[in-house]
Amino acid sequence: MAASQTDVSAISDALRQAAAQADNLSISQLLMDTARVQKMTATHQKLHIDYSRQLLTLDTLHNLHRLADATDLRAHINAMFAGEKINSTENRAVLHVALRAPKSASIYVDGVDVVPNVHKVLTDINAFTDKVRSGEWLGATGAPLTDVVAIGIGGSYLGPEFVFEALRMHPPAVKAAKGRRLRFLANVDPVDVARARDGLDPATTLIVVISKTFTTAETMLNARTMRAWIVDALGPDAVSKHMIAVSTNLPAVQDFGIDPANVFGFWDWVGGRYSVSSAVGVVPLSLQYGHDIVSEFLAGAHDMDQHFRSAPFDSNMPVLMGLVGVWNSTFLGHATRALLPYQQALLKLAPHIQQVDMESNGKSVRLDGSALSVPAGPINFGEPGTNGQHSFYQLIHQGRVVPCDFVGVIKSQVPISLDGEPVSNHDELMSNFFAQPDALAFGKSAEQCRAEGVPEELVPHKTFPGNRPSSSMLIEELTPFTAGQLLALFEHRTAVEGFIWGINSFDQWGVELGKVLAKGVRKQLQMSRKGASVSGFNPSTSALLKKYLAGSVSS
Ligand SMILES: O=P(O)(O)OC[C@H]1O[C@](O)(CO)[C@@H](O)[C@@H]1O
């Protein structure tokens, strides 16, 4: 891709100069400019975003768009959709968009159209999950399998859990899930095993082992643990009825003892954290909600893919959110950003986006291996409102500056209105959604405090500096379709930022070292349980290990 380095440097210089003067800008004054506010909004179907509370002039926005052009953002997006191997350190295409493409589409990797295979797997999943849901597929005792434990971690867990929670109270999903339970088992902590199977009966439980590699230590130990639970209760032959898998590693699944007929595949061009639209999400979600609902979710994600691919950048939601992210992170130097959905059904959005964004853009080198000279991906965190208000909002109002992404829903999935209350419960929630961005932007001056009669010694404590940036997104209603749009929107925001920074957002070498060191510790614990002394570690780790071994039992 032939980005002009001269242009990029010149535009970056202009943006750096604007950032150096950003302290002179006042969000409250910028917000009085109606034309600017109108310009800094975008609507796509049932999604609307307002980023006018960013510390950003129209000139700077223009320069961010120039930066997008100079870094060949359009070409990068096209390369991703075209199946080019843009994950260069793993020599892989990045095609989660193919997972939700319609049957009529064609997307090629190494000269092979992948769309027919995607739909073949979807058809197989539909057939299998229909059988389980209808009671045609029975467990070893002849009982229907009403409960599902999905074992997986990272991308093989967080996305499916986000969608599961987003739809849990959506009335059609509630109806479709009647009589069924879906649990997730991610952590290798035995407490998580106990929590996942608490109250479940092996005779009515289906275990779905989800792992792209089928080598992830946590998932494999949890899978062996749950296999033992099934075998102890129902005998070894029960495994074929009670355990299925989702993986790209068929031989390893077979070695584990799962019937190859009950394995749903995907492909190396699906990154773990981008895999919720593959069998990784589709199998557990279809078991719970049925494939009609899951199809709507995929259609929503596809719709956002199309918007991302074809909308002009000045109305392209993922691009606009990405440009804001680059401005805040690289130019204004904000190390964090918060994702604050005012919607309990989105309680797992922030944990999922944490992985999508931080595993993707938590990088310090460019694609060519040279060191990045500017900070890239920020620390992402978040919590649903209003819970977060009673947790960490103190800091975001009066402590550090944290750019915030507020997400609100117009129509509640489960409206409640009580006689005698001034507003409905949802309006109460949304009062906070509208108030918080203004509290961050406008703050409260010492003069306002004094005018309210605040004692002088308390004035500094009760003053809010304001001028804190945020964006607000409104979604008409949270449905499978809009949940899919939302997922793809945040996936593509991350890609936009990574493309502009010139990093590889699709590898994750940073997770490897800790896994390797854990192997050495595991070996030491195994030997020490048989009496060997601790050796080969630094003094701090040795002392901690000895304390652990002295205080714990081996089981
Ligand atoms: O699906 P797998 O192969 O078990 O991997 C699980 C997770 O582990 C990672 O490789 C590293 O944490 C993630 O990228 C991935 O989502």
The ligand as a MOL file (V3000), in Angstrom:
LIG
                    3D

  0  0  0     0  0            999 V3000
M  V30 BEGIN CTAB
M  V30 COUNTS 16 16 0 0 0
M  V30 BEGIN ATOM
M  V30 1 O -9.7890 -20.6590 20.8980 0
M  V30 2 P -8.4910 -20.9660 21.5330 0
M  V30 3 O -7.4940 -21.5110 20.5690 0
M  V30 4 O -8.6650 -21.8830 22.7220 0
M  V30 5 O -7.8600 -19.6220 22.0470 0
M  V30 6 C -8.4660 -18.8580 23.0460 0
M  V30 7 C -7.8680 -17.4970 23.1670 0
M  V30 8 O -6.4880 -17.5840 23.4330 0
M  V30 9 C -5.7790 -16.5580 22.7440 0
M  V30 10 O -5.0640 -17.1410 21.7150 0
M  V30 11 C -4.7950 -15.8640 23.6370 0
M  V30 12 O -5.3390 -15.4320 24.8030 0
M  V30 13 C -6.8720 -15.6560 22.2070 0
M  V30 14 O -6.4850 -14.9250 21.1140 0
M  V30 15 C -7.9410 -16.6340 21.9210 0
M  V30 16 O -9.1650 -16.0110 21.7610 0
M  V30 END ATOM
M  V30 BEGIN BOND
M  V30 1 2 1 2
M  V30 2 1 2 3
M  V30 3 1 2 4
M  V30 4 1 2 5
M  V30 5 1 5 6
M  V30 6 1 6 7
M  V30 7 1 7 8
M  V30 8 1 7 15
M  V30 9 1 8 9
M  V30 10 1 9 10
M  V30 11 1 9 11
M  V30 12 1 9 13
M  V30 13 1 11 12
M  V30 14 1 13 14
M  V30 15 1 13 15
M  V30 16 1 15 16
M  V30 END BOND
M  V30 END CTAB
M  END
